[in-house]
């Protein structure tokens, strides 16, 4: 698994998000088009695990909280960045999303939740802020940021 292959895997999702408002309707649309029970979800999940094993994804941090930017915003990504974090029963650093945040929760531990939600898509509206929290085990959280914009408190 390399970054180019990962970008190709993410292209249908990026294309679906392109031009859409970052809001709760987008979360519903993504959960409908790319459900946790679907093939795209499984492919993304497997790709993340292979990339972590290869050593280029989630290479920063320490046990319980590893992270890293996978794709920088560019015309090829419709100006979305993609980051992946690997979290185990942790409250992460508080931050805000000037243009919003689109998250995909990929539980590693059955029943693990990100911000109270299980496997699937959620959206944090533009201007929102939170301390990302994983409970009930370990999860990978893939998140897309318009313009790559995130502000840590």
N, C-alpha and C positions, 0 to 999 in steps of 0.2 A: 504494500500500500504506500503510495506516495501522494504528495500534495496535489498534483495534477489530476490523478485518478479521483481523489476525494472531491476536488472542485467539480469534476464531471458528475459525480454522484449527487452533489448538491444542486446542480443546475436546474432540475425541474422545480425544486422548492424556491430557488431564487427567482426563477421566471414567474412562479405563481405569486410571489410577494411583490414583484416589480409593479410600480404604479399604484399599489393599494394603500389605503390609509392604514396606519398602524393603530389598530383599535381592537375591541373585543370581537367584532365581526370577522376580522382577519383570523383570530384564533379559531373561531368556529369553522371558517372555510378550510384552514389548514388541517384541523382535526377531521374534517369530512373527506378532504382529498388525500391526506397522508395519515390515516389513523394509526394508532399504536398497534393494531392488529394487522396492519398492511405490509406489503412487500417493501415499499420504500423505507418505512420505519426500520424494518429488520436489516435492510442493506446499510442504512446510515449507522445503526447500532454496531453492526459487525465491522464496518469500516473504521469507526472510532476505536474499537478495541484493537484492531490490527495496527492502526497508526500509533496508539499508545505503546503497544508491544514493540513496534519498530523504533520508538524513542523520539519521534518528532512531534507528537501531540501530547499536551499536558506535561511538558518537560520542566516547568518551573514550579516552585513551591516545595511542599514537604508532605509527609503522610497525612492524610485527612483533607488536604486542600492542594490540589495540583491544577495548573492552568496554563493557557497559552493561546495567543492569536494564531489561527490557522490560515485565514485568508484576509488580506488587507482589502479595504474598499477600493474598487477600481471599476472601470467601465465593464470589464468581464463579469464582475459580481453585482452589477447594477448598483454600484456604490454601497454595497453592504459588506461589512466585515463579518467574519465568522470566528468566534472564540469557542473553546471547549474547556470546561472545568470538570474535575473529578473530585467530588465532595463526599465525605463520610461523616454523618451526624455532626454537622458544623453550621455555625452562623458565620457567613462570610462578611467581607468589609462593606459597609454602607456606601451606596453610590446612587447616582441619578442617571436618567436616560433622557437627554435633551430632545431627542427625536423618536424615542420609544425603543423597545427591545422585544424581539421575537425569540421565545425560548422553546426548546425541545427537551423534555425530560426523558432520559433513557435510564431507567432503574437498573442497577447492577444487582442489588439485593431486592428480591421480590418484595413489593410493598413500599419501597423507598419513595419518599415524596420530596418534591422541590416546592418550597413556599406553600405547602399544604396540598399540592396536586401531584397525582401519580403520572404514569406514562402518558406522553402526548404533548401537545402544543399549548402554550399560554402566551399572552401578550401583555407587556407593561406599556401603558399609554405614554405618549410624549409628555415630558415633564415629571414623570413619576420617579419615585425613589424607593429603595428597600435595602435590607440586609439579606442577601440570598441565603436561604436556610434549607438544608437537607436534613430530614429526619427519617427514622426507621431504617437506617442502613446507608448504603452507598448508591450514588447515582452519578451519571455523566449528565451534564447540562450543556447543550449546544445552544449558543445564542448569536443572533444576527442583530447588528446595530447599523442603522442608517448612517452613512458617513463615518462609521467606526466610533461614533461619539458616545463617551461614557465619562462621567465625572465622579471620582472617588472623594468621599467626604473626609 
